[in-house]
Amino acid sequence: REVRGAGEVLGELAKRRPLAPETRLNETIGSRRRFTTAHGSLEDVKRVRRATGATVNDVLLAIVALALEEYLASDHVDHVVALVPVSVRKEEDKGELGNHISTVFVDLPLTGEPLERVAAISASMKEVKESSAVRAGALIVGATGLAPPLVSSIAVRAMAGPRLFNLVVSNVPGPQATFYLAGAPMLEAYPAVPLNPRNQALSIGILSYDGGIGFGLQADREALPDVDDAGAAVKRALERLAGACPAAD
């Protein structure tokens, strides 16, 4: 019942949104997939966070925006719309069990200076997370890495139909200790976020692990045969954003 109610609220929010820009990310898709990755330093992300006063999630969304500026250059759009699972827990909720997770629309600017985009995304995220409607659509879920994809799938079903977003971007904070299997260390980890079965050709999952950040890009095999280029663009975007910040003392 709670899941159904969250979906209904998110569906109502969707009705108030204009259509997302038309890009090749929203082609009709099939059943076959491509998967590619990009990896970066969590410390670089935190350095941008400290320089801008934004959150880690804001910085990661800015990295996605910079990467899509390059990848979608031939589409000639000035922004894309991401569907993003976020925590809407307030300070007064800290004593309660579970996480308060909702899903929001975020405009990712594809123009402007890198740090300006971080600031724009940060301001937008602060505003939307304070929305009473977004908080009303939150689910209270256990502290597992499956929560954001669960909420994303609920939201996608609730909003199926019009082109209200271009892609899903889901960030899950992961463990900062090294995991081992049979004595061998796990070096990197990458999430895979499902695609909307109708017209969403790309999703991006992000997972921090052991001092690194792993980006997993899942795409429809026929719609985006060049998704490896998007993965390479993510890597360059992180380097570009980190390079725009003052060097650490």
N, C-alpha and C positions, 0 to 999 in steps of 0.2 A: 504493500500500500504506500509506504514512504517513497519507494522508488518510482511508482506511478505518479505520485504527487509532484516529485521533483521534475519528472519529465514534462508534466503539464505546465508547470511554471516556466520551464525553459522554452517550451513551445510558444507560450504567450510572449515571452521576451523576443523570440525570433520574429514574430509577426510585426514588431515595431521597427525592424531593421530594414534598411535598403538592401537591394541585391549587392552581392560582392562583385568586384570587377571580373570581367570575363577573361580567363587565362587558360592555358593548356593544362592547368592542374585539375580542371573540372570537366574532362572528357568522360564519356560513357566508358566504363571499364569492364574487363572480363575477370576470369578466375585465376590467371597466372600473375606472378609477382616477380619483381626484382628487388634486391636489398643491397644497400651499400652503406658504408660507415665513414665517419670522420672522428678524429680524436684530438683532444687538446688538453691544456693544463688548467686544473681548477684554480691554481694560484693566479693565473692570468685573468680569469673571470673575476676573482675576488679583488684583484687590483683595480679593475674597471669599476667594480661595485664601490670600493672605497673612494675612488676619485670622483664619482658622480653622486654618491648617496642613494643610488638605486638598490634594488634587491638583486640577488643572484639570478632569479627568474627573469627579471627585467633585462638583465645583460644578455642572457641566453636568447631571449626573444629578439633582441637587437642583432645578435649574431645571425639568427635565421633571416631577419630582414635584409641584412647586408648580403647574405648569400643569395637570396632570391632576387635581389636587384640585379645581380650578375646572371643568374640562371634564366630569369624571365625577361632579359633585356629586349628580346624581339617581340614581346607582348605589349610593350609601350604602356604600362600602367604605373601609377604613382604610389599605389599601396595594394596590399592584399589583406584579407581578413582571415585571422587564425581563430580556431576554436580551441580554447585553452582551459584545462582543469586547474583550479586554484584553491588554495585554502582561504576560507573567509572567517577563520577563528579569530575572535577578538580577545583583548587582554582579559576581560571578565569571564571568558569561557575556559580559561586555562585549567581550572579544576575539574572540568568535565571529561568523561571518557570519550575516546574516538576523535576522529578528525572531522571538521566541518568542510566538506568539499563541494564546490559548485563549478560550473563551466561557464565561461564568459567569451564574448566576441572581443577580439583585440585587433585594431587596425595596425598593421606593420608597415611603416613608411619605407618606400623604396628609393627615396631621394633625401638629400641633406647630408650633413657631416655626421660621422659615426657617433660622436658623443651627443650631438643634438638628438639623434634618434633614440638613444638610451633615455634621455630626459623626457622625450615625448611619450615613449612607451611607459615609463615609470609614472608619469602624471596620469595617463589613461588608466593604468592598472589600479592606481590608488582610488580614482573616482569610481570605477566600476565595482571594485570590491566593497565599497561602502554602500552600494545600491541595496535598498531594502528588498527589491524584487530578486536580485541575485542571491541574497542571503536566504530568502524564503525558498529558493530552489535548491538549497544545499542539502546534501546527504550527510548523515553522521555515519562514518564508516570506520572500521578498524584500521590500525596503523600498519597496513601492508602495502607493498609496492603495486598491488593490483588495483588500488582505489582509483587513480586517475583514468586508466583505460576503461574501468567500469563506468565511471561517470561520463566519459566521452561517448561510449556506446549508447548510453541512455539518451544523451543530448542529440546524437546523430539521428537516432530513431524518431525523437520528438520533432526534429526539424527537417526531416526528410522531405524533399520536394524542391522548392525554390533554391536558387544558388545563394545561400545566406553566408557561406564561408568558403574559403579556398582550400584550406588544409587544416588538419589537427596537429597541434604541437603540444606534447605532454612531457613535462620535466618531473623526474622522480629523484629526490636526494637519496643516494645510496651509501653503503658503508665505506668508511675511510680507513679500514684495516684490510690487509691482504688476506684473501681466501686461498685455501689450498685444496687440491684433490690428489690423493695418493702421493703427497709430498711435493707436488708441482704447483707453483703459484699461479693463480689466475691473473693474467696481466691486464686485460681490458674487459669491459662488459658493455653490451649494446642492447637497448630495448627495441622491440618491434611493435608498433602501434597498428592495429587493423585499419583497413580502408573501409569507407562507406561503400556498400556494394552498388550504389547507383552512379555517382558522378564525382567521386573524390579519388584522384589518381596519385596523391602523395600524402604521406603522413610522416611526421618527424618525432621520434622519441628521444629523450635526453636522459642520461643516467650518470651521476657522479659516482666514482668508485676509486678508492685508494689514491687520491690526489689527482685523478684525471677526470675528464669529461668525455663520455662517449655519445655520439650522435648516431642513431640508427634511422636511416631513411628507407622506408618501404614504399614501393611504387608499383603501379600497374605495368605489366611487362610490355604491352603494346603501346600504351598511351605515352609512356615516358621511357623510351629505350636508352636515353642518355642520362639516366639518373646518377650515374657515376660522376658526371660533370657537376651535379648539385652537391654531391659529397665533397668534391674538391673545392667547390666554392665556399662551403661551410668552413673548411680548414683555413682558407685565405681570409675569410671574414673575421675569424677569431684573431688571426695575426694582425689584421688591419685595425681592429678595435683596440687590441692591446697596445699596438704601436701608437695610437692616438693619445694614450695616457702618459703622464709624466713617469719617468723611471723611478723605481723605489729607492729610498735613501739607503 
